């Protein structure tokens, strides 16, 4: 019922006449949270809770709990960033005349970028290594990014790389990623023996690199 409908029903049943605004005030004071529509902060896919995905979640948690030195974990992922997202969307209105200045941007502001990034807790390594491309991002780009990280000396021997199950990480040329990281020669010529650890499906909240992507898009 609307506020006016509630007022009419109250009058019909009790003979008490009240305004619709009084009805609205009563509802506002009756419940702490308003019943209007709100935009949820995130969506949760139902297949996240499939038995096989829950089993993978438990296996992942058990594996991580057995890692003695969590600094050995490196979290990697990729994200698409539209050119318009990297520019400031807010400007200060002129308090004297109310005018709003334009935001100057280069001619390619509509171009979308693909960012490959990897983060680590090692104190002697950059917290984040990232590469931006204008490609859509595929398994070949994944392999190129890991070659870049190895050339940069981003990894120590027997580090662990955590990434999701996107086809660009597990299919195509990236099918060789696990062997590639394990056999990659280190500075002394010996294999780096880097372990690949896949996240459970639909679990981006387990990858801290997502927080970095979120911060970049906001700023």
N, C-alpha and C positions, 0 to 999 in steps of 0.2 A: 504494500500500500504506500501511496505517497503521503507526505505530511498532512495535506488537506484531507485525504481519505481517512487517515487516523483520527483527525479532529472530528470529522463527521460521524465516524463510528463511535467515538467516545461520547458525543452528544446524544446519539441514538440510544446508547445503553445506559447512560448515567444522567443525561440532561445537563451535563456540564459543558459549557461553551468555552473553548480555548482557541487561540490563533495557531496557524500552522507553524509560525516561527517558534512558538513555545514548545510545540511538539518536537521540532528540530533540536532545540536546546536540550530538551530532556534526553533525546537519543545521544547527543554529543557527550553529555555528562554521564550517561549510563554505562557506556563502553569506553575503555581506554583507547582502543584502536578503531579508527574509522573504517567503514565498510566499502569505501570507494575503490576503484580499480587502481592497481599499482603495477609498475613494470618490474618483473623479477630481475635480480642482479645476474642470474645465470639460469641456464636450462640444463636438465639432467636427462640424457638419453636412457630409455628404459633398458636397452640391451647392455648397459653398464652392469646390470645386476643378473645377467645370465649366469648359470652355475659355472660354466667354464671360465668366465671372466672373474668371478669371485675366487675360483681356485687359483687363477694366475695372480690375483691380488695377494692371496695368502702366501704363495710361493715367493713372490717378489719381496714381501715384508720379511719372510724368513731369511732370504738371501742377504738382504741389506743388514739385518740384525747380526749376521755373522761376520760382517766386515769390521775389522778392528779399527782401522784408520780411515775415517770417512773423508779425509782430505783427498783420498785417491779417487773419489767419485767426480766425474766430469759429466755435466748435463748438457745435452745438445738438442737443438731442434731448429726448425725453420719457420718463418712467418711472412705472410704477404703484407706489405705496407703500401697503401695508396699514397701517391705524392702529396695529395691534399692533406693527409694525416700528419705530415711532418712539419707543417707550418702552424704557427700560433693562430688559433681561431678566435681569440679574444683581444680586443683593444679597448682602451679607456676612452669613454665619451668625453668630449671637450665640455668642461663644466660651465663655460661662459656662453657658448652659442648652441650647445647640444649636438654638434656635428660628430659623426663617427668616421674616423680616418680609414682609408682603404688599406688593405694588407698587400704590399707588393710581393709578387712571387715570380719565379722564372717561368719561361714558356712551357717547361715540361712538368708543371705541377700536377697534371692529370696522369702522368706515367705511374704505373705500379712497380714497386720494387720487391724483391724477394731477399730476405735477410736470413743467412745461416749464422748461427751463433752458438758458442759453447762457453759455459761458465765453470769455474773451479774455485776451491777454497785454498789451494796452495799459496802460501804467502809470497813465494818467489816467482809467481806466474801472474800475468794479467788476469784480473777477475773475469773479464769477458773478452773473448776474441770473436770478431764478427766480420762477415763479408756481405756486401750488398751487390745484387745483380738485377738486371732488368728482365732476366729470363723467368719463366714460370716456375722453375725449380723442379728437378727430377733426380733420378738415381745417379746420373753422371755428375751433376752439381754436388751431390752428397760426397762422392768419392773425391772430387776436386777440393772440397772444403777440408776433408781429413788429410789430404796430401799437404794442403796449406798449413794445417795445425802441426803436422809432423815436421815440416821445414822450419816452422817457428820455434820448435822445441817445446811445444805446449805440454807434452806428456812426459811423465817419468815412467820407468819400467814397471810393468804390472799395474798400471792404473786401470780404472774401470770407466767405460763410457756408457752412459744411460741415455736411451732415446726411445721414442715411441715406435709403433708398428706401422707407420705410414709406408705406403708402397715405395716411396722414394728412398726409404731407409733399408728396406728389406728385399725389394725386387730389382729387376733390371741389372745394371752394373753393380748395384749395392749388394747383390747376392754374395759377392766376394768380400764384403766389408769385414766380416768376422775374421777370415783368414788373413786379409790384408793388414788389419791392426795387430794381429798376433805375430805375424812374420816380419812386420816393418822393422828395418834395421835401425838401431839407436846410434848415438855418437861413437860408440866403441865397436860398431859393426855387428853386435849381438842382437837377436830379436827382442823387440820391445815387450812382447807378450801382453799386449793390451787386451783386456776382456771386454766383450760387448754384452750389455745387460738391457733387455727389452722391457719396457713398462707394460703393465696390464692394459688391455684395451679400454678406451674411454676414460683415462685417468690423467688428464693434463695437470691436475692439481698436485701430482707427485713430481712434477718437473719444475724446479725453481726458475728455469730460464723463461717460463711463461710470465713471471712477474716482471722480468726485464723488458719483454716485448710490450707488456701492458704499459709500463712506465714510458717507454719510447713513444708509443702511440698517443699517450695523454699529453706529453710535453712537446 
